[in-house]
Amino acid sequence: MKIFIISLVLHIGKIGMQVLYFFIKLFTKQNKNKVLLLSRQSNSINLDFKLIKEELEKNDDIEKLQIKVLCKKIPKDLFGKFIYCFYIIKCMCHIATSKVCIIDGYNIPISALKHKKGTEIIQIWHAMGAIKKFGYQCLNKGEGTTSKIAKIMKMHANYTCVTCTSEATRKIYAEAFNTDIDKIKVWGMPRIDYILGKNNEIENKIKELKEEYPKLKNKKNILYVPTFRRNETIDVSKIIQAVNKEKYNLIIRMHPLDQTEVDDEYIVSNKYSTFDLIKFADYIITDYSAIAFEISTLNKPLFFYVYDIDKYKRKRGTNVDLQMEMKNSTRKDINEIIKMIENDTYDYDELARFREKYVETIDTNNSKRIKDYVIDKMKKVEKK
């Protein structure tokens, strides 16, 4: 009954959007020099969008280039969701007047509506790969959506292309986005440029971090950065108890949606991104989080604490068999991981194989590859 009601509401809402969008398209003109960066992952511009925007602003080929950034999360409260509907109308107006739309997640008006001919829609996704299954890979599973709702909302439809970091990831994304593999492009992720130190921005943040938290300069730092588990909290007490505080500092960075309570002693301000923390830390422990791919580019000891892996595989499923591909650094027992850290026994060859398979774009031209595609599409319109 619940699914029926949700489906009915979505059907009505979608029809209303389609009617309104028909008239928006009818009375607006597409700006051949306009790029829209559209996200519902955060309420402010994220790192990937920031880097793409900066790269686009360097162009010398397109005069009067217009860049619009719209970032807003869907509120949790009912009134907030009502107000968000008006924001969606605003998004529809900008989509209709843009030549290129760049998104980093599922976006309702992008996928659910029919757009003007020639509109380019680039999905860069908000994760740098997929250890865990997502999208069409986990339909009708515990942490996925239902196939009925996915069909109504045309989940992940209308993409011109999707960016990724490797051939192995192309196959995963083609399945997850339910699209032709030819649309999946190995262009990389803008954040790699930042992590690898382009323009020294991240080095400046690390320096600032050390000044604000001087205690972190005296010992080696272990960072624990687990993935989000829907309707679950994480028992962080086990890792807190396992770490020898006389030898190591422990930093815990939870997923933004996670409700797990963590003592302030183990928290670093959110003004330092997870990318800043992985660059700063000496050892990183994660689980099924795609942050593992970013970490691999730094060639630092990366461990997978998968205490619930059997349950997780049943509930959601994984694309990467960690117990096979990263068997020497994957454990169900956190004490075994801490012991490996203390004994300094890490298999860097295994990490190199993992990195070479899943991150082929280890350079500082990731943002540029996306920019070049966007500018090329605009130049072709100018020539017509």
Secondary structure as GFF3:
##gff-version 3
##sequence-region A 1 384
A	DSSP	alpha_helix	2	26	.	.	.	ID=ss1
A	DSSP	beta_strand	31	39	.	.	.	ID=ss2
A	DSSP	alpha_helix	47	56	.	.	.	ID=ss3
A	DSSP	beta_strand	66	71	.	.	.	ID=ss4
A	DSSP	alpha_helix	78	96	.	.	.	ID=ss5
A	DSSP	beta_strand	98	103	.	.	.	ID=ss6
A	DSSP	alpha_helix	108	112	.	.	.	ID=ss7
A	DSSP	beta_strand	120	123	.	.	.	ID=ss8
A	DSSP	three_ten_helix	135	138	.	.	.	ID=ss9
A	DSSP	alpha_helix	147	152	.	.	.	ID=ss10
A	DSSP	beta_strand	161	164	.	.	.	ID=ss11
A	DSSP	alpha_helix	167	176	.	.	.	ID=ss12
A	DSSP	three_ten_helix	181	183	.	.	.	ID=ss13
A	DSSP	beta_strand	184	186	.	.	.	ID=ss14
A	DSSP	alpha_helix	190	195	.	.	.	ID=ss15
A	DSSP	three_ten_helix	198	200	.	.	.	ID=ss16
A	DSSP	alpha_helix	201	212	.	.	.	ID=ss17
A	DSSP	three_ten_helix	214	217	.	.	.	ID=ss18
A	DSSP	beta_strand	220	224	.	.	.	ID=ss19
A	DSSP	alpha_helix	237	242	.	.	.	ID=ss20
A	DSSP	beta_strand	248	252	.	.	.	ID=ss21
A	DSSP	three_ten_helix	264	266	.	.	.	ID=ss22
A	DSSP	alpha_helix	274	280	.	.	.	ID=ss23
A	DSSP	beta_strand	283	286	.	.	.	ID=ss24
A	DSSP	alpha_helix	291	296	.	.	.	ID=ss25
A	DSSP	beta_strand	302	305	.	.	.	ID=ss26
A	DSSP	alpha_helix	309	315	.	.	.	ID=ss27
A	DSSP	alpha_helix	322	325	.	.	.	ID=ss28
A	DSSP	three_ten_helix	327	329	.	.	.	ID=ss29
A	DSSP	beta_strand	330	331	.	.	.	ID=ss30
A	DSSP	alpha_helix	334	343	.	.	.	ID=ss31
A	DSSP	alpha_helix	348	358	.	.	.	ID=ss32
A	DSSP	alpha_helix	366	383	.	.	.	ID=ss33
###
